[in-house]
Amino acid sequence: MTDASADRSLRLAGLPDDWPHWTEVEPLAHVAAEHLGLARYFDQVTLVVDDIAADDHPWIEFPGSRAVELYCHPNQFMSVPSISVTTLPATFPWELKGVRVDESDDGEFSRSGTSRFLHHQGLALVDLASGLVRPAEVPPLLAEGYQEIWGVSLDGRLRGRSMPGHPVADRRRRFFRTFSTGGLLLPQHWEIFHAAWDDPQPDHGILLQWAMDLPRKIGTAEAQLGAKSKIDLRSE
């Protein structure tokens, strides 16, 4: 991907240079950067396509105070039928939950999926850079809930701004899969889900409160051991 020319205060780059879909991704990356005002927080954004990254766990590194690198699997940009793909903000590399099994990315390039991915991850970066999300202040036992609620909030805000984001149906499926016990969720789960989806201007305090209010699974191995889960990205 070549450096940005339209938004001159922000340089967008892509690696590896020979990845065949850069010409399709590049204009969508510029649009997402402009929509989200990334130039307010970063001078350099580098997108690194890496087939080691887990499908739903791209990761980030901050090589400088106003520079960020986002690593992700090529399937993030393909028509791969998986609701888990791209639905969470990126993670720090040492907090990955697992490495995907290597597969050939035989899907076709998805313009809409790519736009959703870039906007979702871009807004997550804005949240972190602006201090709206402060992962270091999240207790380990609340990390999973905070992470999921943050993801819901990201896509809800994007949709509220008429920007590309993951559909509410996809978010509901992931939320159900994460928190259901015996195939059921309590009404309180859905109340919190829709509050997070509908709030156009959440802050760290309300995200943390929603995570605290989520009904917890009782009797899990994590609960019994005192759960030392970490929030991805210092965050996801």
C-alpha positions as CSV (number, residue, x, y, z in Angstrom):
1,M,0.0,0.0,0.0
2,T,1.4,3.4,-0.9
3,D,1.5,6.3,1.5
4,A,-1.5,8.5,1.8
5,S,-1.7,11.6,-0.5
6,A,-5.2,12.9,0.3
7,D,-4.9,12.9,4.1
8,R,-1.3,14.1,4.2
9,S,-0.9,14.3,8.0
10,L,-1.5,10.5,8.2
11,R,0.7,8.0,6.4
12,L,-0.9,4.6,5.6
13,A,1.3,1.7,4.7
14,G,0.8,-2.0,4.0
15,L,3.0,-5.1,4.3
16,P,4.0,-7.3,2.6
17,D,4.3,-5.2,-0.5
18,D,3.5,-8.1,-2.8
19,W,0.1,-9.0,-1.2
20,P,-2.3,-9.1,-4.2
21,H,-5.2,-7.2,-2.6
22,W,-3.5,-4.0,-1.6
23,T,-4.9,-2.1,-4.5
24,E,-8.4,-3.0,-3.3
25,V,-7.7,-2.4,0.4
26,E,-5.9,0.9,0.1
27,P,-8.8,3.2,-0.9
28,L,-11.0,1.6,1.7
29,A,-8.3,2.2,4.4
30,H,-8.1,5.9,3.4
31,V,-11.9,6.2,3.7
32,A,-12.0,4.6,7.1
33,A,-9.1,6.8,8.3
34,E,-10.9,10.0,7.1
35,H,-14.3,8.9,8.6
36,L,-12.7,8.2,12.0
37,G,-10.2,11.1,12.1
38,L,-7.2,8.8,12.7
39,A,-4.9,11.7,11.8
40,R,-5.8,13.3,15.1
41,Y,-4.1,10.5,17.0
42,F,-1.6,8.9,14.6
43,D,1.1,10.0,12.1
44,Q,1.6,6.4,10.8
45,V,-0.7,3.4,10.5
46,T,0.7,0.2,9.1
47,L,-1.5,-2.7,8.1
48,V,0.4,-6.0,8.2
49,V,-1.2,-9.1,6.6
50,D,0.1,-12.1,8.4
51,D,-1.2,-15.7,8.0
52,I,-0.2,-16.6,11.6
53,A,-2.8,-14.3,13.1
54,A,-6.0,-15.9,14.5
55,D,-9.0,-15.1,12.4
56,D,-10.9,-13.1,15.1
57,H,-7.8,-11.9,16.9
58,P,-5.8,-9.4,14.9
59,W,-3.2,-7.7,17.1
60,I,-1.6,-4.4,17.5
61,E,1.8,-2.9,18.4
62,F,2.7,0.7,19.1
63,P,6.3,1.3,17.8
64,G,6.1,5.0,18.6
65,S,3.9,7.5,20.3
66,R,1.9,8.3,17.2
67,A,2.5,5.1,15.2
68,V,0.5,1.9,15.3
69,E,0.8,-1.5,13.5
70,L,-2.2,-3.7,13.0
71,Y,-1.5,-7.3,12.2
72,C,-4.3,-9.5,10.7
73,H,-4.9,-12.6,8.8
74,P,-5.7,-12.4,5.0
75,N,-9.1,-13.9,5.6
76,Q,-10.2,-10.7,7.3
77,F,-10.6,-9.3,3.8
78,M,-12.1,-12.4,2.1
79,S,-15.6,-13.8,1.8
80,V,-15.0,-16.4,4.5
81,P,-18.3,-17.6,6.1
82,S,-17.5,-17.2,9.8
83,I,-19.3,-14.9,12.2
84,S,-16.2,-14.9,14.4
85,V,-14.1,-13.2,11.9
86,T,-13.2,-9.6,12.7
87,T,-15.8,-9.1,15.4
88,L,-13.4,-8.0,18.1
89,P,-10.9,-5.3,18.4
90,A,-7.3,-6.3,18.0
91,T,-5.2,-7.8,20.8
92,F,-1.7,-7.4,22.0
93,P,0.5,-10.3,20.6
94,W,1.3,-11.8,23.9
95,E,-2.5,-12.0,24.8
96,L,-3.6,-14.1,21.8
97,K,-6.0,-16.9,22.7
98,G,-4.7,-19.3,20.1
99,V,-3.3,-19.6,16.6
100,R,-5.6,-20.5,13.8
101,V,-5.1,-23.6,11.7
102,D,-3.5,-22.6,8.5
103,E,-5.9,-22.6,5.6
104,S,-5.7,-21.4,2.0
105,D,-7.6,-18.1,1.7
106,D,-9.7,-19.4,-1.3
107,G,-12.5,-16.9,-0.7
108,E,-12.9,-13.9,-2.9
109,F,-12.0,-10.4,-1.8
110,S,-14.9,-8.8,0.1
111,R,-15.2,-5.0,-0.2
112,S,-17.9,-4.8,2.4
113,G,-16.2,-7.1,4.9
114,T,-13.0,-5.2,4.5
115,S,-14.7,-1.9,5.1
116,R,-16.4,-3.2,8.2
117,F,-13.0,-4.6,9.5
118,L,-11.2,-1.3,8.9
119,H,-13.8,0.8,10.6
120,H,-14.2,-1.5,13.6
121,Q,-10.5,-1.7,14.2
122,G,-10.0,2.0,13.4
123,L,-12.6,3.1,16.0
124,A,-11.0,0.8,18.5
125,L,-7.7,2.6,18.0
126,V,-9.4,5.9,18.5
127,D,-10.9,4.7,21.7
128,L,-7.5,3.7,23.0
129,A,-5.6,6.8,21.8
130,S,-8.3,9.1,23.2
131,G,-8.4,7.4,26.6
132,L,-12.1,6.5,26.2
133,V,-11.0,2.9,26.9
134,R,-8.4,2.3,29.6
135,P,-7.7,-1.4,29.7
136,A,-5.1,-1.2,32.5
137,E,-7.9,-0.1,34.8
138,V,-10.1,-3.2,34.1
139,P,-9.9,-5.9,36.8
140,P,-8.9,-9.3,35.3
141,L,-12.2,-10.9,36.3
142,L,-14.1,-8.3,34.2
143,A,-11.9,-8.5,31.2
144,E,-14.0,-10.8,29.1
145,G,-17.2,-8.9,29.7
146,Y,-15.6,-5.5,29.2
147,Q,-14.0,-6.7,25.9
148,E,-17.3,-8.0,24.6
149,I,-19.3,-5.0,25.6
150,W,-16.7,-2.7,24.0
151,G,-17.0,-4.6,20.8
152,V,-20.8,-4.2,20.8
153,S,-20.4,-0.5,21.5
154,L,-17.9,-0.1,18.6
155,D,-20.3,-1.5,16.0
156,G,-23.3,0.2,17.5
157,R,-21.6,3.6,17.3
158,L,-20.5,2.9,13.7
159,R,-24.0,2.1,12.7
160,G,-25.3,5.1,14.5
161,R,-23.0,7.2,12.4
162,S,-24.0,5.4,9.2
163,M,-20.5,3.9,8.9
164,P,-19.7,0.3,8.0
165,G,-19.8,-2.0,11.0
166,H,-20.7,-5.5,12.0
167,P,-24.5,-6.1,11.9
168,V,-26.4,-6.3,15.2
169,A,-27.4,-9.9,14.3
170,D,-23.7,-10.9,14.2
171,R,-22.9,-9.2,17.4
172,R,-25.9,-10.8,19.1
173,R,-24.7,-14.2,18.0
174,R,-21.3,-13.7,19.4
175,F,-22.6,-12.2,22.6
176,F,-24.9,-15.2,23.0
177,R,-22.1,-17.7,22.3
178,T,-19.9,-15.9,24.9
179,F,-22.3,-15.6,27.8
180,S,-25.0,-18.3,27.4
181,T,-25.2,-21.1,29.9
182,G,-27.2,-24.1,28.7
183,G,-28.3,-22.3,25.6
184,L,-29.9,-19.4,27.6
185,L,-29.2,-15.8,28.4
186,L,-31.0,-13.7,31.1
187,P,-33.0,-10.6,30.2
188,Q,-30.3,-8.6,32.0
189,H,-27.8,-9.8,29.4
190,W,-29.9,-8.4,26.5
191,E,-30.6,-5.1,28.4
192,I,-26.9,-4.5,28.7
193,F,-26.3,-5.5,25.1
194,H,-28.8,-3.0,23.7
195,A,-27.7,-0.3,26.1
196,A,-24.2,-0.7,24.8
197,W,-25.3,-0.9,21.1
198,D,-27.5,2.3,21.4
199,D,-25.2,4.6,23.4
200,P,-23.6,7.0,21.0
201,Q,-21.1,8.4,23.5
202,P,-20.0,5.8,26.1
203,D,-17.0,6.3,28.3
204,H,-14.7,4.0,30.3
205,G,-16.8,4.2,33.4
206,I,-20.1,3.1,31.7
207,L,-18.3,0.3,29.8
208,L,-16.8,-0.9,33.1
209,Q,-20.2,-0.7,34.8
210,W,-21.9,-2.7,32.1
211,A,-19.2,-5.4,32.4
212,M,-19.8,-5.4,36.2
213,D,-23.5,-5.8,35.7
214,L,-23.3,-8.7,33.3
215,P,-24.6,-11.9,35.1
216,R,-21.6,-14.1,35.6
217,K,-21.3,-17.7,34.8
218,I,-21.1,-19.7,38.1
219,G,-19.1,-22.7,38.8
220,T,-16.7,-22.4,35.8
221,A,-13.1,-23.4,36.1
222,E,-12.1,-19.8,35.8
223,A,-14.3,-18.7,38.6
224,Q,-13.1,-21.5,40.9
225,L,-9.5,-20.7,40.2
226,G,-9.9,-16.9,40.6
227,A,-9.8,-16.3,36.9
228,K,-6.7,-14.5,35.6
229,S,-8.1,-13.7,32.2
230,K,-6.6,-10.6,30.6
231,I,-8.3,-8.0,28.6
232,D,-7.1,-8.1,25.0
233,L,-5.6,-5.0,23.7
234,R,-5.5,-4.0,26.6
235,S,-8.2,-4.8,24.9
236,E,-10.6,-6.7,22.5
